[in-house]
Amino acid sequence: MKKYDVIIVGAGASGLVAAAQLVQRKKNVLIIDMGNSPARKVAISGGGKCNFTNLAADFNHYFGKNPRFVCSALARWTPNNTLNWVRAHKIAVYEKEPGRYFCKNGSEDIINALLRDIGNPDIKYNTSVKNIEKNDDKFFVQTTKGDFWAKSIIIATGGLSYPHLGVSNIGHQIAKKFGHKIEPVRPALCAIKTKSLSSELSGISLQAEITINKKKIKDDLLFTHFGIGGPVAYRATLYGGSEMTINFAPDKNVLELLKSVKKENGKRTVANILSEILPNRLARFLCDDTRHIADLRDNELKQIATKVNSFVIDDASAIGMQSAEVTFGGVSTEQISSKTMESKLCNGLYFTGEVIDITGDLGGYNLQWAFSSGFVAGLNA
Ligand SMILES: Cc1cc2nc3c(=O)[nH]c(=O)nc-3n(C[C@H](O)[C@H](O)[C@H](O)COP(=O)(O)OP(=O)(O)OC[C@H]3O[C@@H](n4cnc5c(N)ncnc54)[C@H](O)[C@@H]3O)c2cc1C
């Protein structure tokens, strides 16, 4: 039975970055992946253009029980390190928003760079890890295609979203087996279902502000046939909870506007006034009152304004793992060293990337976390 210095479970972004460091350190490495190709989530990331980093990455852009857990790894492998690494591989990039970088020619460039960095270590595709035992100082790894020994293990098995790509919760199971706590998992960075809106709004987009769990998020919103999507909805899922309010005109005090129009031109209808600041279909969904505004009492104007500036949704739910960009929750950070990514409970066992209870905001933060945590584990395993 073959013995390795390190076995990496998962050939995603974090596993491959860890492998590159181990190869540089002349370690004998085996990478095992249940899929038939590496970094399949990188391939589809950023709509195929891979938003690989964000220069603003610091703990404020991460979620989980202890977002500060990311600080040490982000300081060891910074967003600028990622950018320089990408440039060293001569990958053409563009900055979509300040500090937010994508690949001009597509995600494949990142995957090829990751593979170039690891040279030719053993990679076993279409091989699922079923169980890991520790005997004395060695790990015994059971897979669907045979068993292997290693001195150290890196669990880089990612999250549970996009199940059709090939995902598993083996990382959580192994962590649990070695005594680690698992924070409850749920889909995040995805669209939101609600019955409070109409499917007839589907296709409308505008800038909106969502308030959820006292947090305000302003970004683009897209109505779907089942609720809302777009960056503002995706980001709202990071805060959990089924209650939120949406401000469809975040830069306008609609009550003030209605009151002043009532004074100046009482013959106009509210629907008509709203259609000047909102897409027509949305304006009519929120208020199809055809009376002259002069005929409406102030408390009626207030009710209409509240619908525009503070529309209540109390049945919001993330659409589901099948289309979530990330999995919220995972292996608790409490029992992992943030400096090395090694388990505090089991020497030689490391965790990287999305399998850990760390979730980044939309904007390149999740891949940056995968790179930084993978780098640190690769330096230490
Ligand atoms: C549609 C989509 C778009 C995204 N866009 C972006 C973006 O633009 N920017 C960004 O920062 N983030 C983005 N993300 C998130 C980002 O891709 C992930 O957070 C990141 O790839 C996680 O890396 P990882 O190495 O932790 O795990 P993964 O890349 O998920 O890799 C885990 C690997 O482990 C393997 N594995 C699991 N179980 C087993 C097992 N039992 N045996 C063997 N192998 C196993 C899997 O096959 C997989 O290859 C996106 C995600 C999705 C789904």
The ligand as a Tripos MOL2 file, in Angstrom:
@<TRIPOS>MOLECULE
LIG
   53    58     1     0     0
SMALL
NO_CHARGES

@<TRIPOS>ATOM
      1 C1        -21.5280   29.0970   -9.4840 C.3       1 LIG1
      2 C2        -20.4310   29.5190   -8.5520 C.ar      1 LIG1
      3 C3        -19.7780   30.7190   -8.8030 C.ar      1 LIG1
      4 C4        -18.7870   31.1420   -7.9130 C.ar      1 LIG1
      5 N1        -18.1220   32.2930   -8.2130 N.ar      1 LIG1
      6 C5        -17.1340   32.7150   -7.3840 C.ar      1 LIG1
      7 C6        -16.3530   33.8620   -7.7130 C.ar      1 LIG1
      8 O1        -16.4740   34.4390   -8.8130 O.2       1 LIG1
      9 N2        -15.4340   34.2770   -6.7910 N.ar      1 LIG1
     10 C7        -15.2180   33.6150   -5.6170 C.ar      1 LIG1
     11 O2        -14.3800   34.0590   -4.8180 O.2       1 LIG1
     12 N3        -15.8950   32.4960   -5.3140 N.ar      1 LIG1
     13 C8        -16.8210   32.0170   -6.1780 C.ar      1 LIG1
     14 N4        -17.4970   30.8690   -5.8750 N.ar      1 LIG1
     15 C9        -17.1470   30.1250   -4.6440 C.3       1 LIG1
     16 C10       -15.8110   29.3940   -4.8410 C.3       1 LIG1
     17 O3        -15.7980   28.7660   -6.1020 O.3       1 LIG1
     18 C11       -15.5990   28.3510   -3.7470 C.3       1 LIG1
     19 O4        -15.7700   28.9440   -2.4780 O.3       1 LIG1
     20 C12       -14.2090   27.7390   -3.8320 C.3       1 LIG1
     21 O5        -13.9960   27.1550   -5.0960 O.3       1 LIG1
     22 C13       -14.0330   26.6910   -2.7410 C.3       1 LIG1
     23 O6        -12.7860   26.0730   -2.9130 O.3       1 LIG1
     24 P1        -12.4450   24.7520   -2.0820 P.3       1 LIG1
     25 O7        -11.1050   24.3480   -2.5410 O.co2     1 LIG1
     26 O8        -12.6520   24.9810   -0.6430 O.co2     1 LIG1
     27 O9        -13.5370   23.6880   -2.5070 O.3       1 LIG1
     28 P2        -13.9920   23.1480   -3.9360 P.3       1 LIG1
     29 O10       -13.4580   23.9980   -5.0270 O.co2     1 LIG1
     30 O11       -15.4420   22.9500   -3.8490 O.co2     1 LIG1
     31 O12       -13.2510   21.7500   -4.0530 O.3       1 LIG1
     32 C14       -13.5890   20.6630   -3.2510 C.3       1 LIG1
     33 C15       -13.2210   19.4030   -3.9810 C.3       1 LIG1
     34 O13       -13.3580   18.2980   -3.0820 O.3       1 LIG1
     35 C16       -13.8440   17.1970   -3.8070 C.3       1 LIG1
     36 N5        -14.4710   16.2430   -2.8930 N.ar      1 LIG1
     37 C17       -15.5450   16.4440   -2.0780 C.ar      1 LIG1
     38 N6        -15.8250   15.3150   -1.4030 N.ar      1 LIG1
     39 C18       -14.9240   14.3880   -1.7890 C.ar      1 LIG1
     40 C19       -14.7060   13.0370   -1.4540 C.ar      1 LIG1
     41 N7        -15.4880   12.3690   -0.5990 N.pl3     1 LIG1
     42 N8        -13.6810   12.3690   -2.0470 N.ar      1 LIG1
     43 C20       -12.8840   12.9900   -2.9410 C.ar      1 LIG1
     44 N9        -13.0400   14.2820   -3.2940 N.ar      1 LIG1
     45 C21       -14.0520   14.9710   -2.7310 C.ar      1 LIG1
     46 C22       -14.8290   17.8020   -4.7810 C.3       1 LIG1
     47 O14       -15.0110   16.9490   -5.8770 O.3       1 LIG1
     48 C23       -14.1470   19.1280   -5.1530 C.3       1 LIG1
     49 O15       -13.3830   19.0090   -6.3430 O.3       1 LIG1
     50 C24       -18.4590   30.3850   -6.7580 C.ar      1 LIG1
     51 C25       -19.1000   29.1680   -6.5520 C.ar      1 LIG1
     52 C26       -20.0660   28.7230   -7.4290 C.ar      1 LIG1
     53 C27       -20.7310   27.3960   -7.1810 C.3       1 LIG1
@<TRIPOS>BOND
     1     1     2 1
     2     2     3 ar
     3     2    52 ar
     4     3     4 ar
     5     4     5 ar
     6     4    50 ar
     7     5     6 ar
     8     6     7 ar
     9     6    13 1
    10     7     8 2
    11     7     9 ar
    12     9    10 ar
    13    10    11 2
    14    10    12 ar
    15    12    13 ar
    16    13    14 ar
    17    14    15 1
    18    14    50 ar
    19    15    16 1
    20    16    17 1
    21    16    18 1
    22    18    19 1
    23    18    20 1
    24    20    21 1
    25    20    22 1
    26    22    23 1
    27    23    24 1
    28    24    25 2
    29    24    26 1
    30    24    27 1
    31    27    28 1
    32    28    29 2
    33    28    30 1
    34    28    31 1
    35    31    32 1
    36    32    33 1
    37    33    34 1
    38    33    48 1
    39    34    35 1
    40    35    36 1
    41    35    46 1
    42    36    37 ar
    43    36    45 ar
    44    37    38 ar
    45    38    39 ar
    46    39    40 ar
    47    39    45 ar
    48    40    41 1
    49    40    42 ar
    50    42    43 ar
    51    43    44 ar
    52    44    45 ar
    53    46    47 1
    54    46    48 1
    55    48    49 1
    56    50    51 ar
    57    51    52 ar
    58    52    53 1
@<TRIPOS>SUBSTRUCTURE
     1 LIG1         1 GROUP 0 **** ****
